[in-house]
Amino acid sequence: MSSMKINAPHALAKTTRMKLDGKAIDQGIAYGLLMAALVVTYLVH
């Protein structure tokens, strides 16, 4: 029983870290699309 209690926070931290990485990837994609839109807008204008 005690080994399960010790591993639970570690598993929770691992899951939280993966969620944060996913959020960072999403923000990176959004930033890239924003920059592409700015470049296209500048070239068309």
C-alpha distance matrix in Angstrom:
0.0 3.8 5.5 5.4 6.8 9.1 10.4 11.1 14.1 15.4 15.6 17.2 19.6 20.6 21.4 23.3 25.2 26.2 27.5 29.6 31.0 32.1 33.7 35.5 36.8 38.1 39.8 41.3 42.7 44.1 45.7 47.3 48.7 50.1 51.8 53.2 54.6 56.2 57.9 59.2 60.4 62.2 63.8 65.0 66.4
3.8 0.0 3.8 5.3 5.1 6.4 8.8 10.1 12.2 13.5 14.7 16.2 18.0 19.3 20.6 22.2 23.9 25.3 26.8 28.3 29.8 31.3 32.8 34.3 35.8 37.3 38.8 40.2 41.9 43.3 44.6 46.3 47.9 49.1 50.7 52.3 53.8 55.1 56.8 58.3 59.5 61.1 62.8 64.2 65.4
5.5 3.8 0.0 3.8 5.4 5.1 6.3 8.7 11.1 11.4 12.3 14.6 16.2 16.9 18.5 20.5 21.7 22.9 24.8 26.4 27.5 29.1 30.9 32.2 33.5 35.2 36.8 37.9 39.6 41.2 42.5 43.9 45.7 47.1 48.5 50.0 51.6 53.0 54.5 56.0 57.5 58.9 60.5 62.0 63.4
5.4 5.3 3.8 0.0 3.8 5.4 5.2 6.1 9.4 10.2 10.2 12.2 14.5 15.2 16.1 18.2 20.0 20.9 22.4 24.4 25.7 26.8 28.6 30.2 31.4 32.9 34.6 36.0 37.4 38.9 40.5 42.0 43.5 44.9 46.5 47.9 49.4 51.0 52.6 53.9 55.2 56.9 58.5 59.8 61.2
6.8 5.1 5.4 3.8 0.0 3.8 5.6 5.3 7.5 9.5 10.4 11.3 13.4 15.0 16.0 17.4 19.3 20.8 22.0 23.6 25.3 26.7 28.0 29.6 31.3 32.6 34.0 35.6 37.3 38.5 39.8 41.6 43.2 44.3 45.9 47.6 49.0 50.3 52.1 53.6 54.7 56.3 58.1 59.4 60.6
9.1 6.4 5.1 5.4 3.8 0.0 3.8 5.7 6.6 7.4 9.4 11.0 12.1 13.5 15.4 16.6 17.9 19.7 21.3 22.5 24.0 25.8 27.2 28.4 30.1 31.8 33.0 34.3 36.2 37.6 38.7 40.4 42.3 43.3 44.7 46.5 48.1 49.3 50.9 52.6 53.8 55.2 56.9 58.5 59.6
10.4 8.8 6.3 5.2 5.6 3.8 0.0 3.8 5.8 5.3 6.2 8.7 10.1 10.6 12.4 14.3 15.5 16.7 18.6 20.2 21.3 22.9 24.7 25.9 27.3 29.0 30.5 31.7 33.4 35.0 36.2 37.7 39.5 40.8 42.2 43.8 45.4 46.8 48.3 49.9 51.2 52.7 54.3 55.8 57.1
11.1 10.1 8.7 6.1 5.3 5.7 3.8 0.0 3.8 5.4 5.2 6.2 8.7 9.9 10.7 12.3 14.3 15.5 16.7 18.5 20.1 21.4 22.8 24.5 26.0 27.3 28.8 30.4 32.0 33.3 34.7 36.4 37.9 39.1 40.8 42.4 43.8 45.2 46.9 48.4 49.6 51.2 52.9 54.2 55.4
14.1 12.2 11.1 9.4 7.5 6.6 5.8 3.8 0.0 3.8 5.4 4.9 6.1 8.5 9.8 10.3 12.1 14.2 15.2 16.3 18.3 20.0 21.0 22.4 24.3 25.7 26.8 28.4 30.3 31.5 32.6 34.5 36.2 37.1 38.7 40.6 41.9 43.1 44.9 46.6 47.6 49.1 50.9 52.4 53.4
15.4 13.5 11.4 10.2 9.5 7.4 5.3 5.4 3.8 0.0 3.8 5.4 5.1 6.2 8.7 9.9 10.5 12.4 14.4 15.4 16.6 18.6 20.1 21.1 22.7 24.6 25.8 26.9 28.9 30.4 31.4 33.0 34.9 36.1 37.4 39.1 40.8 42.0 43.5 45.2 46.5 47.8 49.5 51.1 52.3
15.6 14.7 12.3 10.2 10.4 9.4 6.2 5.2 5.4 3.8 0.0 3.8 5.5 5.1 6.2 8.6 9.9 10.7 12.5 14.4 15.4 16.8 18.6 20.1 21.3 22.9 24.6 25.8 27.3 28.9 30.3 31.8 33.4 34.8 36.3 37.8 39.3 40.8 42.4 43.8 45.2 46.8 48.3 49.7 51.1
17.2 16.2 14.6 12.2 11.3 11.0 8.7 6.2 4.9 5.4 3.8 0.0 3.8 5.4 5.1 6.1 8.6 10.0 10.7 12.4 14.3 15.5 16.7 18.5 20.1 21.3 22.7 24.4 26.0 27.2 28.6 30.4 31.9 33.0 34.7 36.4 37.7 39.1 40.9 42.3 43.4 45.1 46.9 48.1 49.3
19.6 18.0 16.2 14.5 13.4 12.1 10.1 8.7 6.1 5.1 5.5 3.8 0.0 3.8 5.5 5.0 6.1 8.6 9.9 10.5 12.3 14.3 15.3 16.4 18.4 20.0 21.0 22.4 24.5 25.7 26.7 28.5 30.4 31.3 32.7 34.6 36.1 37.2 38.9 40.6 41.8 43.2 45.0 46.5 47.6
20.6 19.3 16.9 15.2 15.0 13.5 10.6 9.9 8.5 6.2 5.1 5.4 3.8 0.0 3.8 5.5 5.1 6.3 8.8 10.0 10.6 12.5 14.4 15.4 16.6 18.6 20.1 21.1 22.8 24.5 25.7 27.1 28.9 30.3 31.6 33.2 34.9 36.2 37.6 39.2 40.7 42.1 43.6 45.2 46.5
21.4 20.6 18.5 16.1 16.0 15.4 12.4 10.7 9.8 8.7 6.2 5.1 5.5 3.8 0.0 3.8 5.4 5.1 6.3 8.8 9.9 10.7 12.6 14.4 15.5 16.7 18.6 20.0 21.4 22.8 24.4 25.9 27.4 28.8 30.5 31.9 33.3 34.9 36.5 37.8 39.1 40.8 42.4 43.7 45.1
23.3 22.2 20.5 18.2 17.4 16.6 14.3 12.3 10.3 9.9 8.6 6.1 5.0 5.5 3.8 0.0 3.8 5.4 5.1 6.3 8.7 9.9 10.7 12.4 14.4 15.4 16.6 18.4 20.2 21.2 22.5 24.5 26.0 26.9 28.7 30.4 31.6 33.0 34.8 36.3 37.4 39.0 40.8 42.1 43.2
25.2 23.9 21.7 20.0 19.3 17.9 15.5 14.3 12.1 10.5 9.9 8.6 6.1 5.1 5.4 3.8 0.0 3.8 5.4 5.1 6.2 8.7 9.9 10.5 12.4 14.3 15.3 16.4 18.5 20.0 20.9 22.5 24.5 25.5 26.8 28.6 30.3 31.4 33.0 34.7 36.0 37.3 39.0 40.6 41.8
26.2 25.3 22.9 20.9 20.8 19.7 16.7 15.5 14.2 12.4 10.7 10.0 8.6 6.3 5.1 5.4 3.8 0.0 3.8 5.4 5.1 6.3 8.7 9.8 10.6 12.4 14.3 15.2 16.7 18.5 19.9 21.1 22.8 24.3 25.8 27.1 28.8 30.3 31.7 33.1 34.6 36.2 37.7 39.1 40.6
27.5 26.8 24.8 22.4 22.0 21.3 18.6 16.7 15.2 14.4 12.5 10.7 9.9 8.8 6.3 5.1 5.4 3.8 0.0 3.8 5.4 5.1 6.3 8.7 9.9 10.6 12.4 14.2 15.5 16.6 18.3 20.1 21.3 22.5 24.4 25.9 27.1 28.7 30.5 31.7 32.9 34.7 36.4 37.5 38.8
29.6 28.3 26.4 24.4 23.6 22.5 20.2 18.5 16.3 15.4 14.4 12.4 10.5 10.0 8.8 6.3 5.1 5.4 3.8 0.0 3.8 5.4 5.0 6.2 8.6 9.8 10.5 12.2 14.3 15.2 16.3 18.3 20.0 20.8 22.4 24.3 25.6 26.8 28.6 30.2 31.3 32.8 34.6 36.0 37.1
31.0 29.8 27.5 25.7 25.3 24.0 21.3 20.1 18.3 16.6 15.4 14.3 12.3 10.6 9.9 8.7 6.2 5.1 5.4 3.8 0.0 3.8 5.4 5.0 6.2 8.6 9.8 10.4 12.4 14.2 15.1 16.5 18.5 19.8 21.0 22.6 24.3 25.6 27.0 28.7 30.1 31.5 33.0 34.6 36.0
32.1 31.3 29.1 26.8 26.7 25.8 22.9 21.4 20.0 18.6 16.8 15.5 14.3 12.5 10.7 9.9 8.7 6.3 5.1 5.4 3.8 0.0 3.8 5.4 5.1 6.2 8.6 9.8 10.7 12.4 14.2 15.4 16.7 18.3 20.0 21.2 22.7 24.4 25.9 27.1 28.6 30.3 31.8 33.0 34.5
33.7 32.8 30.9 28.6 28.0 27.2 24.7 22.8 21.0 20.1 18.6 16.7 15.3 14.4 12.6 10.7 9.9 8.7 6.3 5.0 5.4 3.8 0.0 3.8 5.4 5.1 6.2 8.6 9.9 10.5 12.2 14.2 15.4 16.3 18.3 20.0 21.0 22.5 24.4 25.7 26.8 28.5 30.3 31.5 32.6
35.5 34.3 32.2 30.2 29.6 28.4 25.9 24.5 22.4 21.1 20.1 18.5 16.4 15.4 14.4 12.4 10.5 9.8 8.7 6.2 5.0 5.4 3.8 0.0 3.8 5.4 5.1 6.1 8.7 9.8 10.3 12.2 14.2 15.1 16.4 18.3 19.8 20.9 22.5 24.3 25.5 26.8 28.6 30.2 31.3
36.8 35.8 33.5 31.4 31.3 30.1 27.3 26.0 24.3 22.7 21.3 20.1 18.4 16.6 15.5 14.4 12.4 10.6 9.9 8.6 6.2 5.1 5.4 3.8 0.0 3.8 5.4 5.0 6.3 8.6 9.8 10.6 12.4 14.1 15.3 16.5 18.4 20.0 21.2 22.6 24.3 25.7 27.1 28.6 30.1
38.1 37.3 35.2 32.9 32.6 31.8 29.0 27.3 25.7 24.6 22.9 21.3 20.0 18.6 16.7 15.4 14.3 12.4 10.6 9.8 8.6 6.2 5.1 5.4 3.8 0.0 3.8 5.4 5.2 6.2 8.6 9.9 10.7 12.3 14.3 15.4 16.5 18.4 20.1 21.1 22.4 24.4 25.9 26.9 28.4
39.8 38.8 36.8 34.6 34.0 33.0 30.5 28.8 26.8 25.8 24.6 22.7 21.0 20.1 18.6 16.6 15.3 14.3 12.4 10.5 9.8 8.6 6.2 5.1 5.4 3.8 0.0 3.8 5.4 5.0 6.0 8.5 9.8 10.3 12.2 14.1 15.2 16.4 18.3 19.9 20.8 22.4 24.3 25.6 26.6
41.3 40.2 37.9 36.0 35.6 34.3 31.7 30.4 28.4 26.9 25.8 24.4 22.4 21.1 20.0 18.4 16.4 15.2 14.2 12.2 10.4 9.8 8.6 6.1 5.0 5.4 3.8 0.0 3.8 5.4 5.0 6.2 8.6 9.8 10.6 12.3 14.2 15.3 16.6 18.4 19.9 21.1 22.6 24.3 25.6
42.7 41.9 39.6 37.4 37.3 36.2 33.4 32.0 30.3 28.9 27.3 26.0 24.5 22.8 21.4 20.2 18.5 16.7 15.5 14.3 12.4 10.7 9.9 8.7 6.3 5.2 5.4 3.8 0.0 3.8 5.4 5.1 6.2 8.6 9.9 10.5 12.3 14.3 15.4 16.5 18.2 20.0 21.1 22.4 24.1
44.1 43.3 41.2 38.9 38.5 37.6 35.0 33.3 31.5 30.4 28.9 27.2 25.7 24.5 22.8 21.2 20.0 18.5 16.6 15.2 14.2 12.4 10.5 9.8 8.6 6.2 5.0 5.4 3.8 0.0 3.8 5.4 5.1 6.1 8.7 9.9 10.5 12.3 14.3 15.3 16.3 18.3 20.0 21.0 22.3
45.7 44.6 42.5 40.5 39.8 38.7 36.2 34.7 32.6 31.4 30.3 28.6 26.7 25.7 24.4 22.5 20.9 19.9 18.3 16.3 15.1 14.2 12.2 10.3 9.8 8.6 6.0 5.0 5.4 3.8 0.0 3.8 5.5 5.0 6.2 8.6 9.8 10.6 12.4 14.3 15.2 16.5 18.4 20.0 21.0
47.3 46.3 43.9 42.0 41.6 40.4 37.7 36.4 34.5 33.0 31.8 30.4 28.5 27.1 25.9 24.5 22.5 21.1 20.1 18.3 16.5 15.4 14.2 12.2 10.6 9.9 8.5 6.2 5.1 5.4 3.8 0.0 3.8 5.4 5.1 6.2 8.6 9.9 10.6 12.3 14.2 15.3 16.6 18.3 19.9
48.7 47.9 45.7 43.5 43.2 42.3 39.5 37.9 36.2 34.9 33.4 31.9 30.4 28.9 27.4 26.0 24.5 22.8 21.3 20.0 18.5 16.7 15.4 14.2 12.4 10.7 9.8 8.6 6.2 5.1 5.5 3.8 0.0 3.8 5.4 5.0 6.1 8.6 9.9 10.5 12.1 14.1 15.3 16.3 18.0
50.1 49.1 47.1 44.9 44.3 43.3 40.8 39.1 37.1 36.1 34.8 33.0 31.3 30.3 28.8 26.9 25.5 24.3 22.5 20.8 19.8 18.3 16.3 15.1 14.1 12.3 10.3 9.8 8.6 6.1 5.0 5.4 3.8 0.0 3.8 5.4 5.1 6.3 8.7 10.0 10.5 12.3 14.3 15.4 16.3
51.8 50.7 48.5 46.5 45.9 44.7 42.2 40.8 38.7 37.4 36.3 34.7 32.7 31.6 30.5 28.7 26.8 25.8 24.4 22.4 21.0 20.0 18.3 16.4 15.3 14.3 12.2 10.6 9.9 8.7 6.2 5.1 5.4 3.8 0.0 3.8 5.4 5.0 6.3 8.7 9.8 10.5 12.3 14.3 15.3
53.2 52.3 50.0 47.9 47.6 46.5 43.8 42.4 40.6 39.1 37.8 36.4 34.6 33.2 31.9 30.4 28.6 27.1 25.9 24.3 22.6 21.2 20.0 18.3 16.5 15.4 14.1 12.3 10.5 9.9 8.6 6.2 5.0 5.4 3.8 0.0 3.8 5.4 5.2 6.2 8.5 9.8 10.6 12.2 14.1
54.6 53.8 51.6 49.4 49.0 48.1 45.4 43.8 41.9 40.8 39.3 37.7 36.1 34.9 33.3 31.6 30.3 28.8 27.1 25.6 24.3 22.7 21.0 19.8 18.4 16.5 15.2 14.2 12.3 10.5 9.8 8.6 6.1 5.1 5.4 3.8 0.0 3.8 5.5 5.2 6.0 8.5 9.9 10.5 12.0
56.2 55.1 53.0 51.0 50.3 49.3 46.8 45.2 43.1 42.0 40.8 39.1 37.2 36.2 34.9 33.0 31.4 30.3 28.7 26.8 25.6 24.4 22.5 20.9 20.0 18.4 16.4 15.3 14.3 12.3 10.6 9.9 8.6 6.3 5.0 5.4 3.8 0.0 3.8 5.5 5.1 6.1 8.6 10.0 10.4
57.9 56.8 54.5 52.6 52.1 50.9 48.3 46.9 44.9 43.5 42.4 40.9 38.9 37.6 36.5 34.8 33.0 31.7 30.5 28.6 27.0 25.9 24.4 22.5 21.2 20.1 18.3 16.6 15.4 14.3 12.4 10.6 9.9 8.7 6.3 5.2 5.5 3.8 0.0 3.8 5.4 5.1 6.1 8.6 9.9
59.2 58.3 56.0 53.9 53.6 52.6 49.9 48.4 46.6 45.2 43.8 42.3 40.6 39.2 37.8 36.3 34.7 33.1 31.7 30.2 28.7 27.1 25.7 24.3 22.6 21.1 19.9 18.4 16.5 15.3 14.3 12.3 10.5 10.0 8.7 6.2 5.2 5.5 3.8 0.0 3.8 5.4 5.1 6.1 8.4
60.4 59.5 57.5 55.2 54.7 53.8 51.2 49.6 47.6 46.5 45.2 43.4 41.8 40.7 39.1 37.4 36.0 34.6 32.9 31.3 30.1 28.6 26.8 25.5 24.3 22.4 20.8 19.9 18.2 16.3 15.2 14.2 12.1 10.5 9.8 8.5 6.0 5.1 5.4 3.8 0.0 3.8 5.5 5.3 6.0
62.2 61.1 58.9 56.9 56.3 55.2 52.7 51.2 49.1 47.8 46.8 45.1 43.2 42.1 40.8 39.0 37.3 36.2 34.7 32.8 31.5 30.3 28.5 26.8 25.7 24.4 22.4 21.1 20.0 18.3 16.5 15.3 14.1 12.3 10.5 9.8 8.5 6.1 5.1 5.4 3.8 0.0 3.8 5.6 5.3
63.8 62.8 60.5 58.5 58.1 56.9 54.3 52.9 50.9 49.5 48.3 46.9 45.0 43.6 42.4 40.8 39.0 37.7 36.4 34.6 33.0 31.8 30.3 28.6 27.1 25.9 24.3 22.6 21.1 20.0 18.4 16.6 15.3 14.3 12.3 10.6 9.9 8.6 6.1 5.1 5.5 3.8 0.0 3.8 5.5
65.0 64.2 62.0 59.8 59.4 58.5 55.8 54.2 52.4 51.1 49.7 48.1 46.5 45.2 43.7 42.1 40.6 39.1 37.5 36.0 34.6 33.0 31.5 30.2 28.6 26.9 25.6 24.3 22.4 21.0 20.0 18.3 16.3 15.4 14.3 12.2 10.5 10.0 8.6 6.1 5.3 5.6 3.8 0.0 3.8
66.4 65.4 63.4 61.2 60.6 59.6 57.1 55.4 53.4 52.3 51.1 49.3 47.6 46.5 45.1 43.2 41.8 40.6 38.8 37.1 36.0 34.5 32.6 31.3 30.1 28.4 26.6 25.6 24.1 22.3 21.0 19.9 18.0 16.3 15.3 14.1 12.0 10.4 9.9 8.4 6.0 5.3 5.5 3.8 0.0
